[in-house]
Amino acid sequence: MAEESEAPFDLDRLRELVEMMEKHDLREVRLRKGDQRWVLRRGPQEVATFAPAMPMHAAPHPVAPAAAATPAPAAAVDDGSLVIKSPMVGTFYRSPSPGEPPFVKEGDRVGRDSVVCLIEAMKFFNQIKAEVSGTIAKVLVNDGDPVDYGQALFKVKPE
């Protein structure tokens, strides 16, 4: 029987990964190098369901079957509208795949569970739900643009 050779854990690297997860509000990180695999998870598991990313030039990007991110709470603005904010850092996509119609456009009604966009973060496409009910008044981000945590994505007129 062959003896397994295990490299010691690099605690400094582990701390860096945990800090990065907190900073970018990531729920899970999977790393693999040779025979070594690390999986770090935080928060309840049912919050995040991820589908592997595909390169934009190769094929349409997949849609995760369930909400993959918990949106930042919508904030009211001076005119009474609500703002749907990005729950993470990543790349904003309006449609489920290139060439497909957007999830929502100005004038569309949305409910709390309506998917309004995808945000790609660390090669995962995360469905972002409206978390408010109303009508999309303005799309504030262009397709393919990078977004920051808490950045306004949509302006919604509440019902």
N, C-alpha and C positions, 0 to 999 in steps of 0.2 A: 504494500500500500504506500502510495506516494504521500509525503508530508506536505501540507499546504503552507506556503510561505506568505505571510500576511505583513503588509507594510503598516507601520503604526499610523494612527489617525493624526492628521495635521490639524490640531486644535485651532491654530491661528486662521487657517483656511476656512474651517468650519464657522468660526466667529464672523469672518468676512462674508460668507454666504448668508448667514442668518441676518446680518445687518443689511445686506443687499435685498433680501426678501422683504424685510420690514420697510425699507426705504421705498421700494417699488410696489408694495402691497401684493407681493406674489404669494400664492398659496402652496405651490409645489415646485421643487427644482429637482431634476434628475441629471446626474453626472455619471459618466462612464469613461474610464481610461484603463485600457488593458483588461485585466481581470477584476479591477476595483470598480464598484458601483456605489454611488451615494444617492439616496432619495431623502429629501428634506420636505416635510409637510408642516403647515401651520394652519390653525383654524379648523372648523368642521369640514369633513371630507365631502359632504354633499354640496358644498358651495361651488366647487370647481369641477367641471368636466371639460377635458381638453381633447381636441382632435389634432393630429400632427399637421404641421404646416407643409404646404407644397410651394415650390418656387412660382412666382407670379407668371413667368414666361413659359413654364412647362405645362400648367393645367390650371383650371379654376381652383380657387381656394375653398377648402371644405367648411362646412358649417357644423359647429358642435351641436349635439342633440339637445342639450339643455343649457341654461344660462351658465356662462363660464366665469362671470365676474359679478361682483356686487357693486353696482354703481354708487358713486358718491351721491349723497343726498341732493336732490334738486334744490336750487336756491331761487328765491323770489328776486326779481329785479324791479326797478322803480315803476315800470309801466304795468305791474301786476302779473307779468309773465313769469314762468318758471324756466330755469336753465338746467338742462341735463348735462352733467359734468362727467368727464372721463375718470373712471376708477383706477386708472393705471397709466403708466408710460408705455407708448407703443405706436403703431401705425394704424390710422383710421381708415376703415373701408365702409362705404355706404351700401354695398351690395354683397350678396352671398358669394358671387364669383364674377370675374371680369365679363363684361358684356350683358350681365343680368340687370334687371331693374333694381333700383335702390330699395332697401327695406322700407324707408319712408321718404316722403318729399314734402315740401311746403304745402300746407292745406290738408294733409292726411290727419285723421283722428288716431290717437294712440291710447292704449290702456296701460295699466301698471305693468302687465306682463308682455307688452309688445316689444319685440326685438327692433331696435332702431339702427344698429350698426354692428360692425365687428371691429375689435382692436387686436392687432397682432402684437404679441409680446413674447419674446424669447421663443420664436417659432411655433407659437400656439395662437389659434384664432379664438378669441373670446367674444361670445355674444353679449351685447350690452342691451339691457332692458330699460324701458322708459322710466319705470318706477313712479310715474305720474299719469294722470288722465287728462287729455286735452287735445289741442290741435297744434301740429308743428307749424310754428310761425316763421322760423328761420333756421336754416342749416348753417352753422357757423364755421365748419371745417370742410376743406376740400378733400375729395377722395385721394388716398395715398399720402396724406400729410402726416408728419409725426405729431403726436399729442403728448402732453404732460399730464401728470396726476392732477385732478381738479380743474383741468381746462374745460371751458364751456364748449359743448358740442352742438346742442340744439336749444332753441328758444321755443317754449311751449305756452300757448294760451290755455290756462286751466279751464275745466268744465265748470 
